[in-house]
Amino acid sequence: MRLHLLFFLAMLAGTTAATAQVTSASVEIHFIHDGQTIPELAGYVTYRVYVNTEHADDFVSSLVGLEAGGGPCGVVPALSLQIANGSVYQHGQGGCLPTNCPLAEYLEALNYDSFLTIGTECPVPGISDINPLFDYFLGNILSPATCTAFEAGNGFSDPEGALFTVQDFLNGWAGDDNKVLIAQFTTNAPWEFSFGIQGQVNGTPGPANTFCFNGNVSSEDASFPGLECLYDFDSNGIVGYNDLLMLLTNGSCTDSECPGDLNGDMIYDYMEMVIFLGFYGTNCGG
């Protein structure tokens, strides 16, 4: 047993947990790949997993699995990712945690690397008023086998693994949207992710302000945030028949005005049609 993990988490949060300030976990579809721009990603979908907090200043300090219990949050399910009959995309320049962000400007596929995180997709050195050396910090106490399996494109299960950050850095704070990014998965198959969260209510240190949350989400929970009414082309407040005709009529577009083109290939094809039909009948408040 990695006793240092128990000791570390206890030092971060004390021994008594407060009422949970993480109210839920959510999955968002970040990008759907058809392989035209990045051939190796044909058939893959990039998902992002968030925890949603009650307050903008709630702070997520740990993403953790602790099946044996003993930490401030008691028994926590293993930190695990299960993939059904498929694989996780991993870029050769990526890692188990988000890395090499400057390269992503030149290597487009690197933007869709799969990783675990707390509140950042780019933990690189910087200068800020919060900390003179780094803007972001992301440490980990993960089993070597976890990252080996994950980086090989497989799922993993770590009964005593954790990622952590501290309040001296920008990541971990919920912010105005009341959510914290904890993972990005690019996969070509259904998946399920289990995890525990530990943090501080309103960012206030001390045992009485520690909150805990155990989450389990899957690809079936995914949504297209903010995209539902993108297909209300005639702006009448309903995604309906007229919008379907407009989608079929457009066929393709040659400039930046391509509403509903989710994968940026400048074509409305079967992918957009499937998604459109999922939103058909949506009331957009018009």
N, C-alpha and C positions, 0 to 999 in steps of 0.2 A: 504494500500500500504506500502511496506517495504521501507520507505524513506531512511533508512540507507544504502540500496544497491545503490541507486542513488548517494548518497553522497560519498560512498566509491569508486565507479567506477570513479566518477568525480575527486576525489583526485588522483587516480592512473594515470589518463590520461589527465586531463585538459578538455577543452570543444570543441576543434577543431580537427577533424580527418584528417589524412594524406591519401594519395593514398594507397590503400590496398596492403599490402605486402604478405598476404596470397593469393596465386594464385588459389588454389583449395582445395577440400577435397577429400579423397580417402578411400576406404574400402578394406582391405586385409583379405583373409581367413587365419587365424592363425592355425586352426586345425579342421579336420573333424573326428567326433567320431562315431565308429561303435559299441561301448558298450562292446567290448571284454576286454579292459583294465579297463575301468570305466563303469560298467553296467548302472549306473544311467544316463549316458550321451548318451546312444544309440539314434541315430537319431538327435543329436544336432551338430551344427557347431559353432566354436568360430571365431568371426570376430573382427578385430581391425580397429578403425576409426582414421585417421590422418588428420591434416591440413598441407598443403604443402606451404612453404614459398619461397620468392624470394631470400633471402640471408641466409647464414648459421648462421649469428649472429642476425637474427630477433628474437624477444622475444615475446612469447605468454603469456600474463599476466592474461587473464580472459576467461573462458568459460561461456557464459551468455545468459539469455533470459530476454527481457525487452519490453514487448508488449506495455506498456504505453509510451515508449520513455522517453526523458528527460535526458538520460545519454550522454556521449561523442559520442556514436555511433548512437544516435537517436533511432528510433523504431527498435527493434530486435525481431524476432519471439520467441515464448515461447521455453524454453529448454524442448524438448519433445521427447519421444520414443513411437512409436505406434507399437503394435504387432498384427498380424492378425492370429487369431485362433491357438494360441500356448502360449508358456511361455518363460521367461528368466530364465536361470539357475543361482541360487544363492546358494553358499556354506554356511553352517552354521557358519563357522569361518571367512567368508568374510564380506564385508560391501558395502555401497553405493559408497564409495571411496576405492581405493586399500588399504588393511590392512593385517596384520599377514603374511607378506612375509616369515619370518623365518619358519613358520609352513608349508609352501608350499613344502619345501624339504621333508617333511614326509607325507603330505596329498596331493597326486597328483592332486585330483580333484579341490583343492583350486586354482591351477594355471589357471583354466578356469572359476573362479568366474567372474560375470559381474560387471562392475564398470565404473564410470566417473573419469576423471583425467586430469592433464595437464603435459604431458611429463614424467611421472613416473608410473611404476607399483609396486613400492616398496618404499613408502615414510616413511622410518624408520630412527631413529637416527643414526648418523655416524659422522665421523670426516673428515673435508676437509679444504683446504686452503681458500675456499670461505666463509664458515661460521664455527665458532668453535664448534657449538652445533649440527647442522644438515646438512646433504648433500642436503636434499629435504624438501620442505614445500608445503603443499596443504591445503588451507583453503576453507570453503564453507559457502555460505549464501543461503541454499536451504530450501524450505518449508519442515517441518517434514513429510507432506503427500507424498512428492516426494520420499523420501527415504523409507518410509513405503510401498508404492506401488511397488517400484523397488525391494526392498528386499523380497517382497512377490511373486516375479516372474512376475510382471505385467509391463505394460508400465506406463508412467507418463507424465504430462504436468505442467510445472512450469513457469508462465508468468513473474516472477520476481526473478528467481533463478540464482546463480552464483557460480563457483569455481574460486579461484584466487591463484596466487603465486607472488613472487617478485624476483628481479634480484640478490638478495644475495644468491640465491640457484641454484642448477644445473638444475632443471627441468624448462621447459618453453623455453629454448634455442633450436633453430632448429637443429644446428649441421651440420655435413658434409653431411648428407642425406637430409637436407632441409625439415624436417618434424617433427611434434610434435604429439605424441599420445594423443588423447582426450577421448577415450572410448574403452572398451572391452565388447562385448555382446556375450554370448553363448546362442543360441536360437534354437528352433525346428520349427520355422515358419518364414515367411517373416516379415521384420520390416522396419521402416522408422524413421530417427533421424533428428531433426531440432535443430539448435543452432546458437549462435553468438560468434564471436571471437574478442577479443580486445588485442592489443599489441603495441610494439614499434619497429619502423624501426631501424635496426642495433643495437637494444638495447639502443637507445638513448632516455633518458627521455624528457618529455615536450610535450605540446599540438601539436606542429607542426609535431611531429614524431609519433603520435598515429595512428595506422591503425585499420580498422574494416572490418569484413567479416561475412556475413550471409550465413550459409550452410544448405543444405538439402541432405542427402544421404540415401541409402537404401541397403538392402541385394542384390538387383539386380545389384548394382554397384560393387560388390565384384570381386576381381581378385586374381590370385595366383602369387604373385610377384616372379620372378626369377625361377619359376617352369616349364615354358613353354618348355624349351629345356632339362629339366631333362629326358624327354621321347625320346630324340634323342639318343637311345641306341647305334646305329651304327655310331654315330658322322659324319653323311654325310651332316649335315646342314638342314635336313628336318625331321619333325616328320611324318613318313609315314608307308607304308605297312610292311616293314621289321621290324620296331620297334614294330608294332602290333604283329607280329609273335613271336618276342623275349619276349614280355610281356606275351603272352599266354603260351609260352614254359616254362618260369621261374616258374610260378605257385606259388611257395613259396621260401623262402630263410631262411637259418639257421644261418647267421652271420650278421655283421653290414653292409655288402654290399648289400643294397636293394634299388637301385635307383627307385624312383617313388612310394615307399611305404609311402603314405602320413600320414597314421595313426599309423605307427610303430607296426602293428600287425604281421609282418613278413610274410604276405600273400598278393598276388595280387588278389583282389577279385572284385566284381561288382563296388565297390566304385572307385577303381583305373581305371577301364575300362571306367566308365562314364566320369571321368576327362580326361583320355587319348583321348577319342573321341572328347572332346571339344578342344583339342590342335592339333588334326589331321590336317596335312597340314601346320603347323607352319614353317615358314622359320627362321632357327636359324643362318643364316649368314655363313653357311659352303660353 
